[in-house]
Amino acid sequence: MLDIIIKSIKETAKGLNDHLDYPTCPGIYAFMLREDSHLNEFGKPNQVLYVGIAKDSLKKRDLGNHFSSKSTGRSTLRRSIGAILKQEFKLTASSRNGTNSSREILNYKFNSDGEQLLTDWMTENLIIGYWNDEDSISYSELRKFEEQVIKFFKPSLDLDKRTRKYNVFADKLDGLRLICRTETGSLFK
């Protein structure tokens, strides 16, 4: 099954605006850099950056959360890319909903101009491929397949507790995300 999922991810990989009929069923997706893009030391051309799971709808998760300028607080991918590009884009991190709740600080977002810069960068530099679950497998089985795909690709933005040991950049990425959380928390002091 892993071979089928990997093949599908590679065959469906396109830029956001090139996907005309994105699936609304559950599945596994992978974000990769375009062949002419880089993400500092975290990514070179064609490299898989992030693998995720959509338990309800690939379209809603990928297009509705990851590519929405209003959804950084709900997208690990956006928070990670924003943390990496924070200095370059002069991003300012803030609490997801404006409170000092630890959960809202952990799931930070960026200033509105920064959010748009982030969306534009992602649209210009990322491609996304997917495997859609047409057999309605259980969520736990879907998670197992996701873990196998992460082990296969070893994405540089993976911080999943189950698989982060395969990501040589995990500690450095955690450090950059900590800078954003610290900035967010300092707004309430």
Protein Blocks (a to p, Z undefined) as FASTA:
>chain_A
ZZmmmmmmmmmgccfklmmbdcfbdcdddddddfkbcehjlbcehiafbdcddfkbmmlm
mmmmmmpcklmmmomklmmmmmmmmmmnopacddfkopabfklmmmgcddfklmmmmmmm
mmmmpccdddddfkopafklmmmmmmmmmmmnopakbcbfklmmmpmklmmmmmmmmmmm
mmmmmmmZZ
